């Protein structure tokens, strides 16, 4: 793994701070995008389709 992480030390504080921020942003987008798409669906039309 050391060969893949060029220039990153084992106790790099920037990396330890950036990784949780990036993961949290990805999790928020994974929740937000489907929820936003679901708000455009008409509930009455969905119930009629079933």
Rosetta silent file (secondary structure, phi, psi, omega in degrees, C-alpha in Angstrom):
SEQUENCE: XXXXXXXXXXXXXXXXXXXXXXXXXXXXXXXXXXXXXXXXXXXXXXXXXX
SCORE:     score description
SCORE:     0.000 S_00000001
   1 L     0.000  -27.974 -179.070    0.000    0.000    0.000 S_00000001
   2 L   -61.471  -31.472  178.525    2.904    2.371    0.582 S_00000001
   3 L   -69.183  -28.569  179.785    3.603    2.391   -3.135 S_00000001
   4 L   -81.517  -25.839 -176.669    0.060    3.536   -3.890 S_00000001
   5 L  -103.112   64.046 -178.681    0.052    6.333   -1.307 S_00000001
   6 L   -65.660  125.712  176.303    2.926    8.420   -2.627 S_00000001
   7 L    83.006    7.110  179.264    3.652   11.401   -0.394 S_00000001
   8 L  -112.688  120.437  178.862    1.223   10.395    2.374 S_00000001
   9 L   -83.403  166.700 -178.787    2.712    9.569    5.753 S_00000001
  10 L   -68.185  -21.486  179.686    1.213    7.167    8.278 S_00000001
  11 L  -122.281   42.633 -178.300    0.226   10.046   10.584 S_00000001
  12 L   -76.879  111.846 -176.761   -0.756   12.654    7.991 S_00000001
  13 H   -67.677  -30.320  179.254   -3.341   14.946    9.664 S_00000001
  14 H   -65.479  -41.197  179.031   -4.632   16.342    6.366 S_00000001
  15 H   -66.165  -43.017  179.218   -5.499   12.846    5.175 S_00000001
  16 H   -64.590  -26.111  177.882   -7.172   11.978    8.465 S_00000001
  17 H   -86.632  -35.115 -174.295   -9.288   15.116    8.158 S_00000001
  18 H   -77.352  -37.129 -176.347  -10.075   14.838    4.441 S_00000001
  19 H   -61.303  -48.445  177.605  -11.176   11.194    4.306 S_00000001
  20 H   -63.249  -34.010  179.069  -14.161   11.557    6.696 S_00000001
  21 H   -66.108  -43.884  179.839  -15.252   14.736    4.912 S_00000001
  22 H   -66.081  -42.443  178.994  -15.178   13.023    1.513 S_00000001
  23 H   -65.397  -39.095  177.815  -17.011    9.957    2.838 S_00000001
  24 H   -66.094  -39.887  178.246  -19.661   12.114    4.514 S_00000001
  25 H   -64.295  -40.667  177.925  -20.169   14.102    1.313 S_00000001
  26 H   -65.289  -39.236  178.896  -20.590   10.888   -0.673 S_00000001
  27 H   -66.757  -40.329  178.599  -23.102    9.564    1.874 S_00000001
  28 H   -65.339  -40.550  178.221  -25.102   12.790    1.785 S_00000001
  29 H   -68.488  -34.028  178.923  -25.238   12.763   -2.006 S_00000001
  30 H   -67.796  -26.788  176.343  -26.269    9.092   -1.972 S_00000001
  31 H   -87.366  -38.785 -172.068  -29.229   10.030    0.224 S_00000001
  32 H   -71.309  -45.193 -174.472  -30.094   13.356   -1.374 S_00000001
  33 H   -63.390  -46.819  176.720  -30.253   12.420   -5.065 S_00000001
  34 H   -66.477  -34.720  178.839  -32.781    9.557   -4.757 S_00000001
  35 H   -66.128  -39.190  178.046  -34.882   11.569   -2.302 S_00000001
  36 H   -65.437  -39.094  178.243  -34.957   14.494   -4.715 S_00000001
  37 H   -67.688  -34.393 -179.403  -36.023   12.204   -7.550 S_00000001
  38 H   -69.979  -25.543  179.984  -38.758   10.711   -5.368 S_00000001
  39 L   -73.508  -16.683 -179.736  -40.271   14.125   -4.725 S_00000001
  40 L   -86.614   -8.213 -178.375  -41.035   14.562   -8.428 S_00000001
  41 L   -84.987  133.150  177.438  -43.253   11.456   -8.540 S_00000001
  42 L   -78.417  119.358 -177.003  -46.991   12.018   -8.237 S_00000001
  43 H   -61.440  -35.015 -179.450  -48.266    9.738   -5.433 S_00000001
  44 H   -65.727  -43.126  178.176  -51.703    9.347   -6.997 S_00000001
  45 H   -64.799  -36.083  178.828  -50.233    8.129  -10.298 S_00000001
  46 H   -67.294  -41.278  179.114  -48.004    5.709   -8.439 S_00000001
  47 H   -67.655  -35.265  178.600  -50.934    4.231   -6.540 S_00000001
  48 H   -68.899  -30.640 -178.108  -52.968    3.870   -9.761 S_00000001
  49 H   -71.199  -22.844 -177.215  -50.105    2.011  -11.440 S_00000001
  50 L   -85.288    0.000    0.000  -50.140   -0.710   -8.812 S_00000001
